[in-house]
Amino acid sequence: MHSLKVLALFVLTGVLISACGVTKRGADFTAPISSDNARAIETGVSSWYGPNFHGKLTANGEVYDMDGVTAAHRTLPFGTILLVENLDNGKTVQVRVNDRGPYAKNRIIDLSKGAAEQIDMIGPGTARVRLYLIKGDLENSRITDLKVPTYTVQLGSYKERSQAEETSSEIKGSRIEDIKVNRETYYRVYFGTYTDPEEAKKEMERLNRMGYAGFVKQIENN
């Protein structure tokens, strides 16, 4: 009888140790977020991109990994976390925005190959999707329309506002905006706001001919 009690205690101890082990391994696991506790922000068609871009730089300066779970979006701030639901089959995947695109008019997001695999859209190439915001601050972003990127000509970036004011005072129609990057504030001199990048480019070239160095940038990119 005593031996049976010892055996039972041994088995129970083993079960508890095993259970503790499972709990510890699960500590770093992020539970999937469902569409029930996230805010829907956009619905449309998704495409995916892979081998032709693998290893190239994304719009935020990262090296693109087609097997990762990232996405390109026209306007959402870099680092935004989305839940992408494939409306054709109900499957979901969480992605981080680190690139810009797609630029086909009927598409709202371009998934990495790894993300597209998780919602079974590799074969079809596209899918009807709904995007849910998991992490990101749209209210304080510079987005005016999720589907339409806006552009400007940047003519200077300074840590001192007085320097930006000096540059801006020389260029009629320019403006100064306070931009936060990695918790630091920069004072940037911009000219114009455009939805057509070619218009912004023409204005940049005009300013360059006047002796002002500048470049076209997408406003939502900071």
WOSUL-V950158 format. One record per residue. N is the residue number from 1. SS is DSSP state (a for helix, b for strand, c for the rest). Layout:
# WOSUL-V950158
n=N ss=SS
n=N ss=SS
This chain:
# WOSUL-V950158
n=1 ss=c
n=2 ss=a
n=3 ss=a
n=4 ss=a
n=5 ss=a
n=6 ss=a
n=7 ss=a
n=8 ss=a
n=9 ss=a
n=10 ss=a
n=11 ss=a
n=12 ss=a
n=13 ss=a
n=14 ss=a
n=15 ss=a
n=16 ss=a
n=17 ss=a
n=18 ss=a
n=19 ss=a
n=20 ss=a
n=21 ss=a
n=22 ss=a
n=23 ss=a
n=24 ss=a
n=25 ss=a
n=26 ss=a
n=27 ss=c
n=28 ss=c
n=29 ss=c
n=30 ss=c
n=31 ss=c
n=32 ss=c
n=33 ss=c
n=34 ss=c
n=35 ss=a
n=36 ss=a
n=37 ss=a
n=38 ss=c
n=39 ss=b
n=40 ss=b
n=41 ss=b
n=42 ss=b
n=43 ss=b
n=44 ss=b
n=45 ss=b
n=46 ss=b
n=47 ss=b
n=48 ss=b
n=49 ss=b
n=50 ss=c
n=51 ss=c
n=52 ss=c
n=53 ss=c
n=54 ss=c
n=55 ss=c
n=56 ss=c
n=57 ss=b
n=58 ss=c
n=59 ss=c
n=60 ss=c
n=61 ss=c
n=62 ss=c
n=63 ss=b
n=64 ss=c
n=65 ss=c
n=66 ss=c
n=67 ss=c
n=68 ss=c
n=69 ss=c
n=70 ss=b
n=71 ss=b
n=72 ss=b
n=73 ss=b
n=74 ss=c
n=75 ss=c
n=76 ss=c
n=77 ss=c
n=78 ss=c
n=79 ss=c
n=80 ss=c
n=81 ss=b
n=82 ss=b
n=83 ss=b
n=84 ss=b
n=85 ss=b
n=86 ss=b
n=87 ss=c
n=88 ss=c
n=89 ss=c
n=90 ss=c
n=91 ss=c
n=92 ss=b
n=93 ss=b
n=94 ss=b
n=95 ss=b
n=96 ss=b
n=97 ss=b
n=98 ss=b
n=99 ss=b
n=100 ss=c
n=101 ss=c
n=102 ss=c
n=103 ss=c
n=104 ss=c
n=105 ss=c
n=106 ss=c
n=107 ss=b
n=108 ss=b
n=109 ss=b
n=110 ss=b
n=111 ss=b
n=112 ss=b
n=113 ss=a
n=114 ss=a
n=115 ss=a
n=116 ss=a
n=117 ss=a
n=118 ss=a
n=119 ss=c
n=120 ss=c
n=121 ss=c
n=122 ss=c
n=123 ss=c
n=124 ss=c
n=125 ss=c
n=126 ss=b
n=127 ss=b
n=128 ss=b
n=129 ss=b
n=130 ss=b
n=131 ss=b
n=132 ss=b
n=133 ss=b
n=134 ss=b
n=135 ss=b
n=136 ss=c
n=137 ss=c
n=138 ss=c
n=139 ss=c
n=140 ss=c
n=141 ss=c
n=142 ss=c
n=143 ss=c
n=144 ss=c
n=145 ss=c
n=146 ss=c
n=147 ss=c
n=148 ss=c
n=149 ss=c
n=150 ss=c
n=151 ss=b
n=152 ss=b
n=153 ss=b
n=154 ss=b
n=155 ss=b
n=156 ss=b
n=157 ss=b
n=158 ss=b
n=159 ss=c
n=160 ss=c
n=161 ss=a
n=162 ss=a
n=163 ss=a
n=164 ss=a
n=165 ss=a
n=166 ss=a
n=167 ss=a
n=168 ss=a
n=169 ss=a
n=170 ss=a
n=171 ss=c
n=172 ss=c
n=173 ss=c
n=174 ss=b
n=175 ss=b
n=176 ss=b
n=177 ss=b
n=178 ss=b
n=179 ss=b
n=180 ss=b
n=181 ss=b
n=182 ss=c
n=183 ss=c
n=184 ss=b
n=185 ss=b
n=186 ss=b
n=187 ss=b
n=188 ss=b
n=189 ss=b
n=190 ss=b
n=191 ss=b
n=192 ss=b
n=193 ss=b
n=194 ss=b
n=195 ss=c
n=196 ss=c
n=197 ss=a
n=198 ss=a
n=199 ss=a
n=200 ss=a
n=201 ss=a
n=202 ss=a
n=203 ss=a
n=204 ss=a
n=205 ss=a
n=206 ss=a
n=207 ss=a
n=208 ss=a
n=209 ss=a
n=210 ss=c
n=211 ss=c
n=212 ss=c
n=213 ss=c
n=214 ss=c
n=215 ss=b
n=216 ss=b
n=217 ss=b
n=218 ss=b
n=219 ss=a
n=220 ss=a
n=221 ss=a
n=222 ss=c
